[in-house]
Amino acid sequence: MPKPTTIDLTARAAAEDDARRAAMLAGDLGIDIIVVDDQPDHDAGWFSRHLSGHRRLSLESVHELDRFLAGDRLPNLPDPPYEPELAILDLSLGRGQPNGGLQALDILRQNPVTRDLPAILNTNGLEDYRDMLAVIAAQLNGGAIPVALKTSSDGPAVREHARRIAHAKQAELPWPLTKAAPKPLLQIKEVFWHGDKGRPVSLLDCLLDLPWKRTYWKEMARHKNHAVAAFEARKRHGSLSDSEDSRKQDYSRAVTKQFGPVVVAWALADERLHELDGRLSLINAQQDGRYKEFTSSTGAQLVAFATKYGDVLSDPSIHALLDQFRRRTRQESRT
């Protein structure tokens, strides 16, 4: 667990109080904002510059968030009482907490007090494996979640988002968790795979719903070899499909049939899950003029997909989060 950073809050708390008074005089409403970030003063005071009219409840780890929600008095926090109306979660909490943002979001959604608390993901970028993390967060958040980059251009939009939440609270209006934030903030949606048969299915279910699939991505992350990964998945879990003939050793073909269309559509869509607006379809990808031509083999594209996302798809903590989410969803549907 990362060693917590002790911050002298005297000057910062005084500055934030002054800013809140000025904001109230100007007609703005200040709110308490939970900030889960392993570098609480990231980007040279990003929070202070863009959300100075609000009170920051800085937490540096999932462990500190757990303690805060349990009622512990933490030294880095201003004086209680606390009435958080928004949470800003760093998507990747750094060394030792690579999926900390997802875990923090899951904790908020499981706690009765913060179950309906609006949340924003905060990140330096989505050009790598983090766009898969953002899609997972969207699913954990009920289907969509706003994402802010740690830039000066996104700061004012986060401020406007907080202002709208504050006024909604004053008017006693509900705030849906999946409500879009002002542009240029991104609205990341849970991605659904639209295959050629049947109804759309969650991309994450398509990739991870069976044990052999998790083994396949684990071996792909290790070996970057489709045939080896498919062989290991079959060796550990048996047949990969009802029609597979082990004598023909067509386990590799069975995996290609399962995942090939998905990764080809992803490649045609410029390999950006966060820009799909919740829909991945091979037909759409082939017909959309914005998408690039496919010039690779399916096997090579499976390796490319695993190179980018293999560590995420093979992570047991990710599996646990998704399994817990599915169980809660089934329980809620029954009640």
Steps between C-alpha positions, in 0.01 A plus 500: 500500500643844409622706791255787561619852448454737792389841380480818703144609427503828692578731208302299248191476721508874563535571128214264416278660765573844356426373150172344613388826659585688183314244292192527721504879469515455122199270509683168474437215741789309652482128565717233661690298238670169572832488311670159488847558356841371606639845413243730662658821370553362151571721199624797701176563687243390240226476763585836655493672161176354373293406807609754756143579602449146629639307795741219416489173693836358387555126530814336364399135481213255499589421861453865600166510318388194698605669824326824407172323423533307827506833686871513589648846554788534253773760559502631141133599505344833600270511801169307485212477437529373143228495235666384177302570183760394243797263478803549274693175466845459352463214252844354582620563853863426423736234627327234705151621398481472118126434513439720803256728320276206413521366854415843642199528269382153600530591869291812445232302318483235775470748788138605571607859573691551173314258273347789303796740527597638155855415401753620242809309394819704481795388287801618302379320189309210345734406219617173658343227715321767702220525246407141594505604868268790414257263324503274808430805718205590279352154561556525876333842493184374338584546132696824460735733687654845431877517456715810547858532386743667738528804276417867520245459219293243694521683833227761426264224383549312827427826683179542299404139574546561874297823474209316339510228766503764775193675359321169446562420867360837606189436291474143636523357150643151434825464307524179294839331528529465123408862425743654251735776614563820302735479203793461448470234771462152353199282566631144502235233450492131571582331169265238354604255233250474216576169332326359197269286711294550812469804721784740589719384787732695727849499351641409840265202527601396149867510600492374859182312590657150496811367679669386178478853361679642802770239464533582130562871569741415779705282265475758222637762738791265578584351162347736238423185300144413406555127438688452829237691699213305340679170571555593867136604537380169359749297704379652825128522431414238239300566185456865407184441297236233453612427144874476565671180392809448716644250251523776242653733761278784384502677839686789337223532241235493774661796677544688173130449426412635844728806515607561139203718391531704821866587458465568127213742570715660770787539253271657238376740770856631542553298819318753719235349724427834667385653170248229408199660671411163650471296179752268333386333181696343217241609243499858627879507506517384138246756383608805700714727284690628803649159568825381351548205269594165649843394376598240760420135569251404768771318695725805495210716614429268792862551605465878464181498711670289767809720495286801585246343735639163608616617842154644570306200369715253696497693829321306779396825671318605182330161484391537863355848440301382198379183672382697803326750272319222313386341827367832628321565172331159511395552862360845426306368199338235720392758757 
